[in-house]
Amino acid sequence: NATALYGDHDGANVTGCPNPEAWDWLASGAPVYILTISILGIFFNLFVLMVFILHKKPCTVAEIYLSNLAAADLVLVSCLPFWAVNIYNQFDWPFGQFMCKVVNVGIKINVYCSIYFLVLVGIDRYVALVHALSHGRMRRPKYAKLGCLLTWGFGLLLSIPTFIFRKVRHFPEYGVYACYLEYPNLTVEILYDWMLLVLSFVIPVSIILFCTLRIIRALKKQSIERFNAEKTEQKATILVLVVLLAFLLCWVPFHLVTILNILERVQVLGGCQLSSALDICNQIFTYLGFFNSVLNPVLYVIVGKNFRKKVRELMKQWRIKRTTTSESTRSNLSST
């Protein structure tokens, strides 16, 4: 049962030579793993958003992008418990057709929005370090907020086919009602997969790699010339580079397996063992990608000195406010 219905989250994948031991291991371990990263991800990303929102100083351009990345991660980890229950329930979807559509749209939005928020972050660091004098005006909060709004809209637009084609379908041979992505035909499926691969991987990763290489070159140059005035920009840039690297490590394997899956479906590649291996790798690398939503807020704390400074200032701000409130209460009581 698991072999046929597990596939990727985009459909039911039937392989000619299942590997029951591997699928049993995935089916038993996946719900625990998904629930764990859901709980950690919700807590960590809420913490990051609270720091950015409640701090008295306005967010910088980079922080606006990172806070929106945290919001996208929060959307993902909030949707994952539904999939954990689905897997635990032997892929019998208990939440109805509407939630089948909404949960998967939430997951898709994260995949698309996250990569483009990182594109915006990479471009911002590139402009800040490489073209600070000529294009400095571009780095304004109002433009950053507009860029984030357009990114959310673009992610929602790319998720429309998921909303249209997701259905709860009865599989009598397995005795389940599965939340299943059912395209009208194979041509539409292949075209949609290639389009998403180009728009959500090839183009954004190319931009990120270009910006990253230029940023590293600029940092080396500044280090040689000892530009102390750029220390703040360098600290922010190091955090961004670590976040970009973590994203690539978590999501590139998933996209590479997606390419192989597409080639298999158009019969460029074939073979029973390859098909089974791709199905299993698809699951493992999908869950590796989900882990990125937990990793990002941890990196802010470990690498981001400015973020840690914000946390300390916010804690100090709360202590002062609490002290002032308690003193005011005591004063009112004594006068009464």
C-alpha positions in Angstrom: 0.0 0.0 0.0 2.7 2.5 1.0 4.6 2.0 -2.1 1.8 2.9 -4.4 0.4 5.8 -2.4 3.4 7.4 -0.9 5.2 8.5 -4.0 5.9 12.2 -3.7 3.4 14.6 -2.2 2.2 15.3 -5.7 0.7 12.0 -6.5 0.3 8.3 -6.2 3.3 6.6 -7.6 3.1 2.9 -8.5 6.4 1.1 -9.0 6.8 -2.3 -10.6 9.3 -3.5 -8.0 8.5 -2.1 -4.5 10.9 -2.2 -1.7 8.6 -3.0 1.3 11.3 -2.7 4.0 12.3 0.8 2.9 8.7 2.0 2.6 7.8 0.5 6.0 10.7 2.3 7.5 9.7 5.6 5.9 6.0 5.2 6.8 6.8 4.5 10.5 9.5 7.1 10.9 8.1 10.0 8.8 5.1 11.0 11.1 7.4 11.3 14.1 10.0 13.3 12.1 7.4 15.6 10.5 5.7 16.3 13.9 9.0 17.1 15.5 10.1 19.6 12.8 6.6 21.0 12.9 6.7 21.8 16.6 10.3 23.1 16.5 9.6 25.1 13.3 6.4 26.7 14.7 8.2 27.7 17.9 11.5 28.9 16.3 9.9 30.9 13.5 7.3 32.5 15.8 10.2 33.6 18.0 12.0 35.1 15.0 8.9 37.0 13.9 8.2 38.3 17.4 11.7 39.7 17.7 11.5 41.4 14.3 7.9 42.8 15.0 8.3 43.8 18.6 11.7 45.4 18.5 11.4 49.2 18.8 13.8 49.9 15.9 12.4 49.4 12.4 13.7 46.4 10.4 16.5 46.9 7.8 15.9 45.8 4.2 17.6 42.4 4.9 15.6 41.9 8.0 12.3 42.5 6.1 13.3 39.8 3.7 14.3 37.4 6.5 11.2 38.0 8.5 9.1 37.2 5.4 11.2 34.0 4.9 10.4 33.1 8.5 6.6 33.7 7.8 6.9 31.4 4.7 8.6 28.7 6.9 5.8 29.2 9.5 3.2 28.5 6.8 5.0 25.3 5.8 5.5 23.8 9.3 1.9 24.7 10.2 0.7 22.5 7.3 3.0 19.6 7.9 1.0 18.0 10.9 -1.8 17.2 8.5 0.6 15.2 6.4 2.0 13.4 9.5 -1.6 12.3 10.4 -2.2 11.3 6.8 0.9 9.0 6.7 0.1 7.6 10.2 -3.4 6.9 8.9 -2.0 4.7 6.1 -2.6 7.6 3.6 -6.3 7.6 4.2 -6.9 11.4 4.2 -9.4 12.3 7.0 -9.7 16.1 6.6 -11.8 16.5 3.5 -11.2 17.8 0.0 -11.0 21.5 0.9 -8.2 20.9 3.5 -6.5 18.6 1.0 -6.2 21.6 -1.4 -5.4 24.2 1.3 -2.6 22.2 3.0 -0.8 21.4 -0.2 -1.1 25.0 -1.5 0.5 26.1 1.8 3.4 23.7 1.3 3.8 24.8 -2.3 3.7 28.5 -1.4 6.7 27.9 1.0 8.7 26.2 -1.7 8.2 29.0 -4.2 8.3 32.0 -1.8 11.3 30.9 0.2 13.6 30.7 -2.8 12.5 34.1 -4.1 12.9 35.7 -0.7 16.4 34.4 -0.8 16.8 35.8 -4.3 15.8 39.2 -2.9 18.2 38.8 0.1 21.0 37.9 -2.3 20.3 40.9 -4.6 20.2 43.2 -1.5 23.6 42.0 -0.3 25.0 42.3 -3.8 23.8 45.9 -4.2 25.0 46.7 -0.6 28.5 45.5 -1.2 29.1 45.7 -4.9 27.1 48.7 -6.0 26.6 50.6 -2.8 27.2 54.0 -4.3 25.5 53.7 -7.7 22.3 51.8 -6.6 22.0 52.6 -2.9 18.6 54.2 -3.4 17.2 50.9 -4.3 17.7 49.6 -0.8 14.8 51.2 0.9 12.2 49.5 3.2 9.3 50.5 1.0 10.8 48.8 -2.0 11.6 45.7 0.1 8.0 45.5 1.3 6.7 45.8 -2.3 9.1 43.1 -3.4 7.8 40.8 -0.6 4.2 41.5 -1.6 5.0 40.6 -5.2 6.8 37.4 -4.1 3.8 36.2 -2.0 1.5 36.9 -5.0 3.9 35.0 -7.4 4.0 32.0 -5.0 0.2 32.0 -4.8 -0.1 32.2 -8.6 2.3 29.2 -9.0 0.2 27.2 -6.5 -3.1 27.6 -8.4 -2.7 24.3 -10.4 -2.1 22.5 -7.0 -5.4 23.9 -5.8 -7.2 23.0 -9.0 -5.9 19.5 -9.5 -5.7 18.3 -5.8 -8.6 15.9 -5.1 -9.6 13.3 -2.5 -9.9 10.2 -4.6 -11.0 6.7 -3.5 -8.5 3.9 -4.2 -10.6 0.7 -3.7 -7.6 -1.6 -4.2 -6.0 0.0 -1.0 -9.2 0.8 0.8 -8.3 4.5 1.3 -9.4 8.0 0.3 -6.1 9.6 -0.7 -5.3 13.3 -1.1 -4.1 13.0 -4.7 -2.8 15.3 -7.4 -4.6 14.3 -10.6 -3.6 16.0 -13.8 -5.9 15.8 -16.9 -3.1 14.0 -18.8 0.6 13.3 -18.8 1.4 16.2 -21.1 0.0 18.8 -18.7 1.8 17.1 -15.8 5.2 17.2 -17.6 4.8 20.8 -18.8 3.8 21.9 -15.3 6.7 20.1 -13.7 9.2 21.6 -16.1 7.7 25.1 -15.7 8.0 24.8 -11.9 11.5 23.4 -12.1 12.7 26.4 -14.2 10.8 29.0 -12.2 11.4 27.6 -8.7 14.9 26.2 -9.1 16.9 27.0 -12.3 16.3 30.7 -12.5 16.4 31.7 -8.8 19.4 29.5 -8.0 21.3 30.9 -11.0 20.6 34.5 -9.6 21.6 33.4 -6.1 24.9 31.8 -7.3 25.8 34.9 -9.4 25.1 37.3 -6.4 26.9 35.0 -4.0 30.1 34.8 -6.1 30.2 38.6 -6.5 29.5 39.1 -2.7 32.4 36.7 -1.7 34.7 38.6 -4.1 33.6 42.0 -2.7 34.1 40.7 0.9 37.7 39.5 0.0 38.4 42.9 -1.5 37.1 44.7 1.5 39.1 42.5 3.8 42.3 43.2 1.9 41.6 47.0 1.9 40.5 46.8 5.6 37.3 48.7 5.2 36.2 49.0 8.8 33.2 51.2 7.9 31.6 48.2 6.2 31.7 45.9 9.3 27.9 46.0 9.8 27.3 45.1 6.2 29.8 42.3 6.4 28.1 40.8 9.5 24.7 40.8 7.8 26.2 39.4 4.6 27.9 36.4 6.4 24.5 35.5 7.9 22.8 35.7 4.5 25.5 33.6 2.9 25.1 30.9 5.6 21.3 30.9 5.1 21.7 30.7 1.3 24.1 27.7 1.7 21.7 25.9 4.1 18.8 26.4 1.6 20.9 25.0 -1.3 22.1 22.0 0.8 18.5 21.2 1.9 16.6 21.7 -1.4 19.1 21.0 -4.3 18.9 17.2 -3.8 15.0 17.4 -4.0 15.2 19.3 -7.3 17.8 17.0 -8.8 15.6 13.9 -8.0 12.6 15.9 -9.6 14.6 16.2 -12.8 15.3 12.5 -12.8 11.6 11.8 -12.1 10.5 13.9 -15.1 13.1 12.1 -17.4 11.7 8.8 -16.2 8.1 9.7 -16.9 9.0 10.8 -20.5 10.8 7.4 -20.8 14.3 8.9 -21.3 15.3 6.9 -18.2 13.8 3.6 -17.2 14.2 0.5 -15.1 12.5 -1.1 -12.2 15.2 -0.5 -9.6 15.7 3.2 -10.7 12.0 3.9 -10.4 11.8 2.4 -6.9 15.0 4.2 -5.8 13.7 7.6 -7.1 10.4 7.2 -5.2 12.3 6.6 -1.9 14.9 9.3 -2.6 12.0 11.7 -3.4 10.6 11.2 0.1 13.9 11.5 1.9 15.0 14.7 0.1 11.5 16.2 0.5 11.9 15.8 4.3 15.4 17.2 4.1 13.9 20.3 2.3 11.3 20.6 5.1 14.1 20.6 7.7 15.4 23.9 6.2 12.3 25.7 7.8 13.6 24.7 11.2 17.3 25.4 10.4 16.8 29.0 9.3 15.8 30.5 12.7 18.6 28.5 14.4 21.1 30.0 12.0 19.9 33.5 12.8 20.7 32.9 16.5 24.1 31.1 15.9 25.5 33.2 13.1 23.5 36.5 13.3 25.2 38.8 15.8 22.8 41.6 14.9 19.8 39.3 15.6 21.2 38.3 19.0 21.7 41.9 19.7 18.1 42.6 18.9 17.0 39.7 21.2 19.0 41.2 24.1 17.6 44.7 23.5 14.1 43.3 23.3 14.6 41.5 26.6 15.9 44.7 28.2 13.0 46.6 26.7 10.5 44.1 28.3 12.3 44.2 31.7 12.2 48.1 31.8 8.5 48.0 30.8 7.7 45.4 33.5 9.6 47.4 36.1 7.8 50.6 35.1 4.4 48.9 35.2 5.0 47.3 38.6 6.3 50.6 40.1 3.2 52.4 38.6 0.9 49.8 40.2 2.6 50.1 43.6 2.3 53.9 43.4 -1.4 53.7 42.6 -2.0 51.3 45.4 -0.2 53.4 47.9 -2.0 56.6 46.9 -5.3 54.7 47.1 
